[in-house]
Amino acid sequence: MRFLAVAAALLLAAGAAFAHGEGPPLTFWGNFGSGAAECQRALGASTRQCVARVWQARLGCFRDGCEPGSVDAALQAGRQRIRDIVQRVCTDQEVRLLQFAGLSEALVDAREGCRTLDTAYDSAVFGPLQRAELGPEDLACVELAAARATALIRATLASRARLLDYIATADLDLPDKNQLIARSAAQIADATGAASLPSPACPAPRFEQLYGRGLEAFCALLATRADCFAGTCYTQSTLVCPAPTCGNGMREPGETCDDGNTEGGDSCSATCGIAASLLR
């Protein structure tokens, strides 16, 4: 029961869109036919692969050190793979059926989605490394956060992809689609619960002091990124990227920084550099 709030937040998430803007309601989205549905799977799968590739590069840098530019190289390689796969699988007509303006817009959004998700996870997990010199116990907490984030990236993005890939192929009415969304939200809530289990490697008070929130709230914040992925690759208006929240320690679309507070005069402005249009 304690993770029902996570599921509810995932069901109600709404906010920033990508180049394609706000998509149609889920009532009118889906049942595209085999060619367009295969294109949709390619968009989702290649973006998830890009996110995983870049995240593994970041983990490697944290745990073992890395050459300068290695994460950027992984990002560029992942984004190139998106382009290669989508151009091979999709036609311009198919991506238009999926509610993109054309193949170029679909590629822009999928490639940007990989960068956006990486930025969010990097800032949320590794932000403390940028703000202070950390001791061994603090680094153990960062390692815990990184491990839990890795599990959540895999579980949450896969759940949203399975849901929307199926709706893309099937002739379903809205109640059936909503039931599937609720099932996906429950899966993500379960994954969030598993990721939130305490660890003796990082006592709860130390984690909260380092991240400004407890492990459960931290994992719930990470889980909301599943809908940024959904809003990037699947052009519908039900599951989209939540609006940015300045001060939550996660750099989200529209923010130029987020140092975990809304105080001005430090390393980040009181509004996290959010564009004025997003504050209205």
N, C-alpha and C positions, 0 to 999 in steps of 0.2 A: 504493500500500500504506500510506502514512503516515497516511491518513485512515480506515483500517479501525476504529480505536478510536472515531472519531466515529459511524460506522455502528452499532457494537456498543452504544454508549451509547444511541443512539436506539431500538434494538431492545429494550433492557432498562429503559428509563425507567419509573419508577413513583413515586407520591407523592401529593401533596395533591389532593383532589377539590373540586368546587364543590357547589352546592346539591343537585344530583341524587345526590351520593354516588358510591360505586363502582358502575360499570355492570356488566353481565353480561360474561362472557368473549366474545371475538370469535367463538368457535364458535357462539354463539347470537345473534349480532348481524348483521343484514343481510337482504337479500331482502325488503324491506318492502312492495313494491308501489309503483305509480307515484305515488300521492298523497303518501304518507309520504316517499318518496325525493325528490320535488320539494321538500317541506317541509325535508328535511335539507339539500339544496343551498342553499336560501334561508337557513337558519341559518348555514351555513358561509360563504357568500359575503358576507352582510351583515356578519358579524363581521370578516372579512378587510378589507372596505371601510372599516369603522370604524377598524381598526388603521392602515391606510394613511393615512386622512384625518388622524388625530391625529399620526401620525409626520411627515407633511409639514408640519403646523403647527409641530411642534417644530423641524424643520430650518429652517423659515423664521425662527423666533425666533433660532436660533443664528447663522444666516448674515446676516440682514438686520435683526434686531430686530423687535419686535412690541409690540402693545398689551397691557397687563396683562389676563389672563383670556382671551387669544385661544386658548390651547391647551385650556383648560376648555370654551370655547365650541365648539371643534371636537369635543371628546369628547361633549358633550351632543348636538350635531347628529348625530354618528355613531351614538350610542346610540338617538336618536329614529328614525333611518332603519332600524336593526335592528327596532325595534318596528313601524314602518309596514310593512316588507316581510314580516315573519313573520306579523303579524296578517292581512295580505292573502292570503298563500299557504297558511298552515297552519291546520288545525282542531285542537281540543283532542284529538280522537280520534287524529289523525295523530301529534302529538307524544307521546302515550302509547305508540303503537306504537314510537316511537323511544326509549322507556325513560325519558322524563321523566315527572314526576308530573302534568304538565298544561302548558297553554300559558304560564301565568304563570311557572312554574319554568324553562321553556326560555328565556323572555325574560330572566329574571334572570341566568341563567348566561351567555348570549351577551353581554349588555350588560356584565356584570362581567368577562367574558373580554377584552373590548376594553380596559378600564381596566387589568387585570392585565398584559397584554402591553405596553401603553404604559409602565407603571411600570417593568417589567423592563428594557426597552430604554433608557428615559430614564436610569435610574440607572446602568446599565452603561456607556453611551456618554458621557453628559454629567456623570457623577459627579465627574470631576476638576475641572470648572468650579466646583463647590461647595466643594471642599476647599482650593483654593489659587489665588493670582493667577498666571495662566499667561502666558508670553511667546509671541512669534510662532511659534517652533518647536514649542512644546507645542500651540498652537492648530491647527497643521498636522496634528498627530497626532490631535487630536479630530476634525478634518475627515475624516481618513482613516477613523477608527473609524465615524463617522456614515455615510460613503459605503458602507463594507462592510456595516454593519448594514442599510442600506436595501436592498441587493441580497439579503441573507439573509432579511429579512422577506418579500420577494416570493417568493423561490424556495422557502423551507422551508414556509411556510404553504400555498402552492399545491400542493406535492407531497403533503402530508398530506391536503389537501382532495380532490385527485383520487383518491387511494387510497380514502378512506373514503366518498366520494360513489359510487364505483363499487361497493364492497362493499354499500352500502345498496340498490343496484338489482339485484344479481346473486345467483344461487343458486350459492354456492361452498362447497366443503368447507374445513376448516381448513388443510390443506397449501397449497391455492391461495391462501388469505388470507395465510398466512405468507410465501409467495413474493412476493406483492404488497407486503407490508410491507418485506421485504428489498430489493425494487427501490426503494421510496420512500426507505429509509435510504441506499441507495447514491447516489441522486440528491441527497439532502441532503449527504452526505459530499463529493460532487463540487462542489456549490455552496460548501461550507465551504472546500474546497481552493482554489477560485478566489478566494474572498474573502480567503484567508490569504496571497496572494502579496505579497511585500515591495514597498514603494514608496520611492523616493528622497526623497519629500516628508517622510518620518518615519523616521529611522534606527531599527533594531530596538532598540538599547539605550535610546533615549529613550522609545519606545513602552512597553517593559517597565517602565521606571521610573515612567511616568505611570499605567499601568493595573495594575501588579503582576503581569503575565503577558505572554507574547509574543503576537504577532498571531494565530498559529495557535490557541493555547489560548483567546484571547479570542473568536475566531469560533466555535470549538466550543461555548463557553458560550452564545453567542447562538443557535446552532442548536437547542439543547435546548428553546427556547421553542416550537418547532413542536408539541411534544407537550402543552404547556399549551393551545394552541389546540385540538388534537385532543380533549383531555380536557374542554374547555369545551363544545364544540358537538356532540360525538359521544359518546353515553353508552355507552361500553364500557370495559373495564378493562385493555386491553392498551397503549394509547397515552394516557398521562395525564401531568399536570404533575409533573416531578421534585420530590422533597422539597427544601425550602429548605436552602441551605448558607451558614451565616453566615460572612462574611469573603471572599466571592467578588466583592464589589463590585457585585452585582446584587440589587436589592430584589425578593424573591420572595414568593409567597403565604405569609402568616403572619408575615412580618417587618415591623417598623415602620421599619427603617433598615438599611443595610449600607454601611459606609464602607471596605470592602476589607480589614478586619482583624478579629481577635477580641479586641482589647485593650479593657479597660474604662477609664473615666475620660476618654475623649475625646468626640467628637461622637456616638458610638453605643455602646450597651452591648456587653459581651462575648458576648451571645447574640443581638444584633441585634433584641432585643425579641420574639423568637419565642415564641409562646404555649407554656406548659408542656406542653400536650397533644401538641404536635408534636415535643417533644424526647424523649418517652418511646420 
